[in-house]
Amino acid sequence: MSNDNLSKGKEGEEIAATHLAKLGYTILERNWRFRHWEVDIIASKDRFLHFIEVKTRHSLRFGRPEESITRDKMSNLRNAAEEYQYLHPEWKYIQFDVLAITIVNEKPKEIFMIEDVYF
């Protein structure tokens, strides 16, 4: 992954964490890793543990951010979530979410949350 893509991803995750906090989520982990799997943000809200995939784009030239999530990515997210839940069995309710961010002229133009993604 190029440095440009890494910096875009980090920028998006900063925006995401701030946005989620404003919505009442408690951020528990950022970039949590197990083996080769990673979860961008793990947060809690209303007795639910949320595993959140953040996708950021600086233009729509290649489609919307959420359209770039593959079946493999979601499978990896599920695998990481299973391990996290094994390590933290106090969480009975989990949810998978996607937070899509479009940045234009260095400012977030659109923040779109897809909650309770089923795959």
C-alpha positions in Angstrom: 0.0 0.0 0.0 1.4 3.4 -0.9 2.2 6.1 1.7 -0.5 8.2 0.1 -3.1 5.5 0.7 -1.9 5.0 4.2 -2.2 8.7 5.0 -5.7 8.8 3.5 -6.7 5.8 5.6 -5.3 7.4 8.8 -7.1 10.7 8.0 -10.3 8.8 7.4 -9.9 6.9 10.7 -9.4 10.1 12.6 -12.5 11.6 11.1 -14.4 8.3 11.8 -13.3 8.2 15.5 -14.4 11.8 16.0 -17.7 11.3 14.3 -18.5 8.1 16.2 -17.6 9.8 19.6 -20.1 12.6 18.7 -22.7 9.9 18.1 -22.2 8.4 21.6 -19.8 5.5 20.8 -17.0 4.7 23.1 -13.8 3.9 21.1 -12.2 0.8 22.6 -9.6 0.0 20.0 -8.1 1.4 16.8 -6.3 -0.7 14.2 -6.7 -3.8 16.4 -4.7 -6.7 14.9 -4.7 -10.4 15.3 -2.4 -12.3 13.0 -2.9 -10.7 9.6 -6.5 -9.5 10.3 -7.2 -6.0 11.4 -10.3 -4.1 12.6 -10.2 -0.3 12.0 -12.3 0.6 15.0 -13.8 -1.4 17.8 -16.4 0.7 19.7 -19.2 0.2 22.2 -22.6 1.7 22.4 -25.8 0.6 24.1 -24.5 -2.9 25.2 -23.3 -3.6 21.7 -19.7 -4.2 20.6 -19.2 -2.6 17.1 -16.6 -3.8 14.6 -16.3 -0.9 12.2 -14.6 -0.9 8.8 -13.6 2.6 7.7 -13.3 3.4 4.0 -12.1 6.7 2.8 -12.0 8.2 -0.7 -10.8 11.6 -2.0 -13.0 11.4 -5.1 -15.7 9.2 -6.6 -13.7 8.5 -9.7 -13.4 4.8 -8.7 -16.8 4.6 -7.0 -18.1 5.3 -3.5 -15.9 4.2 -0.6 -18.3 1.5 0.6 -18.2 -0.1 -2.8 -14.6 -1.1 -2.3 -15.3 -3.6 0.5 -14.8 -7.1 -0.7 -16.2 -10.4 0.5 -12.6 -11.3 1.6 -12.3 -8.1 3.7 -15.6 -8.8 5.5 -14.5 -12.4 6.1 -11.2 -11.1 7.6 -13.2 -8.6 9.8 -15.4 -11.5 11.0 -12.3 -13.6 11.8 -10.7 -10.8 13.8 -14.0 -10.1 15.6 -14.3 -13.8 16.6 -10.8 -13.6 18.2 -11.6 -10.3 19.9 -14.9 -11.7 21.3 -13.0 -14.8 22.5 -10.6 -12.5 24.4 -13.5 -10.3 25.7 -16.3 -12.8 26.5 -18.3 -10.1 28.4 -19.6 -8.8 25.1 -22.7 -10.8 24.2 -24.0 -8.6 21.4 -21.9 -7.6 18.4 -22.5 -5.7 15.3 -20.6 -5.1 12.1 -20.7 -1.6 10.6 -19.1 0.3 7.7 -18.3 4.0 7.9 -17.7 5.5 4.4 -16.0 8.9 4.2 -15.6 11.1 1.2 -13.1 13.9 1.5 -13.1 16.8 -0.9 -10.7 19.8 -0.7 -9.2 18.4 2.5 -12.6 18.4 4.3 -15.1 15.6 4.9 -17.9 16.0 2.3 -19.9 12.9 3.2 -19.9 10.5 6.1 -22.1 7.6 5.5 -22.7 4.8 8.1 -24.0 1.5 7.1 -25.1 -0.2 10.4 -25.5 -3.9 11.1 -24.0 -5.2 7.9 -24.9 -8.8 7.3 -22.6 -11.0 5.2 
